[in-house]
Every structure is written in C-alpha cells, then in structure tokens.
Amino acid sequence: MPRAVSAASVAPKTHAWEIRAEGLLVRAGRKKMAVNGLDLALGTGAHGLLGPNGAGKTTLIRALATVLRPAGGELELLGTPAGHAELRALRRRIGYLPQDFGYYRRFTVREFVEYMAWLKEVPKAEIPGAVQRAVERVGLADRADHRMKTLSGGMVRRAGIAQAIVNDPDLLLLDEPTAGLDPAQRLRFRELLQELGRDTCVVVSTHLVEDVAAACSDVVLFADGRLVFQGTPDDLAAAGGPEHPGDSPLERGYSALLRHTEQPGGIW
Amino acid sequence: MSAEHASAGLIGAYLRGGSDLPADTVWALEAHLEGCAPCRGLLATAVPAAAPDVAALVDSVRAALGPQLDAARPAPVRRPLAWRPAWAAPAVVPWLLTALAVVLLALALDSSGPPDPHGQVSPLLLVAPVLPLCAAAAAWAPGLDPAHELTAATPRSGLPLLLRRTAAALAAVVPVLLAAGALTGEMAAAQWLLPSLAFTTTALALGSVVGVGRAAAALVAVWAAAVAAPVWATGRLPFVLRPEQLPGWALLFALGAATVFARRRAYAAPRT
C-alpha cells in the first residue's frame, strides 16, 4: 500500500518559529529603509499584517518571499537563514502572492497555475492533481480553461491565490489578497484563510481591519518599518477607547496604537 | 488473493446482517471480499434470494443514478504540461517577432541598394552580432517579463532557467540570421556567430551584477557607438569583425562563460 503521508510531512519541526526576524533591515529602492529594525516571531496560524500606506508591508513581504535581500539584521524562514545562497529547498515551501502580480494573458487559469507549479518544482506526476485542487479551493474550477485575459479582477486575484497554494506551502505570504474581491468572495476567502491557518504560517498584508478580525488569529501592526503591536484581535480591540476615532473596536484600537507614530506627510 | 475463501454460511450471515457476526469477523470478511472476485460473485448470486430488500435498494439506486451516469462524460485526458513555457519565457514572443522584423528590415535595406556611400558592408552584419543578445535579454529582463516577481520567488529561478530561456531565444533568432546571411551571400556565419555568442555570454556575466536587461542595453549601446556608427559613416568592414579577430571573440566568449559559471549562484539570489 502506498504511503499516504510523505516522510517530509511527518518529520519533526526543528525550528521554533516559521518566521523569525531580529533587527531586520530591508531597503526599498536605493535609499529608503522600508523595514527598519524589525523584531518579529511568527508561528503557525493566520497572521494579519496591518499598517498604514507606506508602512513597509510590501517590502517586508517581499523580503519574506526571498525576493529582496535583507540589508541587515537576521531573518530566519522555516529554520533556514534567508539571504543564504542555497534558497532552493526553502523556496519550494513558500507560497507568495505579490500585490500587483503580472501574469501571461494568453495562458488559461490551469496553464498559469500549472506553470507556477512547475516553477515551484512540484513533482511532475502530482502537478495536474495539485492544480485541480488549488483551482477548486479558490472556486475557479468552472473557469479553469478560460484565458487569464478574460477574467475579472477578482478572478485574477483568486487565480493568484491558487498559484500561491499549489505547492501546499508551509509559509504562505499574501500581499493585499482581498483587493478586488466582492463581499461574497471575501467571506469565502476568510474561510479559506482560517482553513490554511490551521497547519500553515500565513501572513496576510492588508489595510482592511475587518478582514483581520474575521480570519486571523494574530495581528501584527506595523508602522514606519517597525513593529508597533503584536497580539490577538481582542488585544487590539482592547487597546482602543471611546475617545479614539473609528467605527469598530478594532478600528479604535488601530488608531490608538498608531497615534504615536510619525505621520511625515501630515494627517490625512 | 488467499487460497482460503469465505464459506457460503459466512456469506449468508453477512447478508442477513444483524448481530449474528462479531464485528472483527465482518471486518475480515469485507477485507477479503475487496480482493477476492470469486467470493464477491458468491455474494452477488446470494443477494436476491437471501436479502430481497438489499437487492431492491441496489436496483433503485442504479435506476436513479442511471440517467446521470449516462450524461456524465469522462474528464478529458489532460495533456502533459506543455514544453514550450519550460523553455521559452512565455512573454518573449513579441520580442522575438521584433527581432525577426529587424532582420527582415536589414534584409530589405540590403537588397534595396547600398545604404552607405561605399556599399561594402551589409546592414545585416551590423545587427547580427547584437540581435541574439537582445532576444536573450528579453527572455529574462524583469521589465519585460510580467510574471518576473512571481518567478523570482520560485525554486527554479536561477541560472538553469536563465540558460533555458536564453537557449530558446537563440534557437529562434540564430537560424533566421543564418538563413538571411545565406540569402544575401555577403555574410559568412563565422563573421558574426562567434561575436554574437560572445556578446550573449558577456551580457549574462555582467547581468549577474547589474541585471541582464541593463547589461544587454549597455553592450548594444557600446556596439552601436563604437562599431555600427563608424561603419555607417565610412562603409569599411569594421576592424573587430575581420576574420583575424576571431580568437579575440573566442576569448571573450570563454571569459563570459567562465564568469557565468563562477557566479552561478548570483542568479537565484534575492536582489538587494
């Protein structure tokens, strides 16, 4: 009888945290230090990365996805130091959805996800099954053989989520995954997020506080390249009082915690 | 499966259901039935007589499912992953077409009479050494590949993928240049093939530091300023393309290839 579980998936974990950063520095462009001395430790679960525009969320996610090399500090992903020359084994276990991801317009959804599975070195025999599963999980099974250019913005984003989960990653990085999704799709996405967060370390960058409240077990609040707050959504809600601006307890907590950070461009 | 088979009495008890059989016996019998066709046959023939309600249930299920089963078509056989994207960068087609258009343009210029006052150098010879380089750069440059951000985070990103894409780009451009050269008869393959390969490897080597796109642009600019423009003005065969310069090109090719090999890890590394 074939083994239903691979040896790698039952191997004991030898790292304490899926993501561990100490004094992490990451540059965006030549001069700006977008992540500036970040200390962070994240384990399994869905983590919502919140922060104002320009806080450095995208730069942080790109560094976690091993697209950008940290300019300083320590970054350990799944127990492997990132920025290390041999990233191949680590990259096989990462799923990444960039904020604005480019795709090949003439590919069908299935071809696109298949191609990404090939790039992620999913074993050849498993590619068709893995692709079908990923496409079904994001609800695109009926559109699987349509070309990418015929899809709406929300469907393209879901195709992007499908390519991110096609290799069953241990570390899943989603940059603004809910942008362009309609309310029903966002609800479905939150369910998927909760499901994935059970055995995966998921980092979701967003500026929608309600997404975090509904789907994430943990909130990371990030401003000016530094960690402002890390805790559960309830902790975030408890930080705010009635005197802080916002329409929900979470929004009030969010404004309370960000009150002290600098707003270089003035308050908007 | 095994030489031993279930007795008719055991199968009868199983058919009647209820608590006649202990659970472990039921379990063992079902495991045996899964792998033993003769015993399944025995069970099937015993069902209508011994348990008419079971037979009726099975028949009604079959009758209800029948229309759906007829309507269901087997899923189309999935063709294996196309080889094409594994080699050529999926976004490279327009750039390759542009390269081919440049060849055709040069060919047209060539046949429509001498473009320079002296009429000694084919325009084809001036674009041939840098055209494969442009095609190779188009296959990798971040600005031209829309999915570059996605590709950069995958394990396959790195020198092997870069070389595959470069090879595919060269395979598309070089034969066209060869054919064009043969058509005009003015351009010996040795005159431009080695320089073009030398340029390509040099671009890949420099690309490990500054990015392949930028390296290619710089090399094309140098070629245009140092070789193509003077030739256009004077009409003499450029010094660097004379047959006696071939060892120099071979050396450049070897240097470029050695640098690419030495820096092979840099292509997969995250950008700073």
Chai-1 contact restraints between the chains, C-beta under 6 A:
chainA,res_idxA,chainB,res_idxB,connection_type,confidence,min_distance_angstrom,max_distance_angstrom,comment,restraint_id
A,A65,B,A153,contact,1.0,0.0,6.0,A-B,restraint_1
A,T66,B,A153,contact,1.0,0.0,6.0,A-B,restraint_2
A,T66,B,P270,contact,1.0,0.0,6.0,A-B,restraint_3
A,V67,B,A152,contact,1.0,0.0,6.0,A-B,restraint_4
A,V67,B,A153,contact,1.0,0.0,6.0,A-B,restraint_5
A,V67,B,P270,contact,1.0,0.0,6.0,A-B,restraint_6
A,L68,B,P270,contact,1.0,0.0,6.0,A-B,restraint_7
A,L68,B,R271,contact,1.0,0.0,6.0,A-B,restraint_8
A,R69,B,P270,contact,1.0,0.0,6.0,A-B,restraint_9
A,R69,B,T272,contact,1.0,0.0,6.0,A-B,restraint_10
A,A85,B,R265,contact,1.0,0.0,6.0,A-B,restraint_11
A,R88,B,P155,contact,1.0,0.0,6.0,A-B,restraint_12
A,R91,B,T154,contact,1.0,0.0,6.0,A-B,restraint_13
A,R91,B,P155,contact,1.0,0.0,6.0,A-B,restraint_14
A,R92,B,P155,contact,1.0,0.0,6.0,A-B,restraint_15
A,Y96,B,A153,contact,1.0,0.0,6.0,A-B,restraint_16
A,P98,B,E149,contact,1.0,0.0,6.0,A-B,restraint_17
A,F101,B,L150,contact,1.0,0.0,6.0,A-B,restraint_18
A,G102,B,P146,contact,1.0,0.0,6.0,A-B,restraint_19
A,G102,B,A147,contact,1.0,0.0,6.0,A-B,restraint_20
A,Y103,B,A147,contact,1.0,0.0,6.0,A-B,restraint_21
A,Y104,B,P90,contact,1.0,0.0,6.0,A-B,restraint_22
A,E114,B,L81,contact,1.0,0.0,6.0,A-B,restraint_23
A,Y115,B,P85,contact,1.0,0.0,6.0,A-B,restraint_24
A,W118,B,L81,contact,1.0,0.0,6.0,A-B,restraint_25
A,L119,B,T154,contact,1.0,0.0,6.0,A-B,restraint_26
A,L119,B,R156,contact,1.0,0.0,6.0,A-B,restraint_27
A,K120,B,T154,contact,1.0,0.0,6.0,A-B,restraint_28
A,E121,B,P155,contact,1.0,0.0,6.0,A-B,restraint_29
A,P128,B,R78,contact,1.0,0.0,6.0,A-B,restraint_30
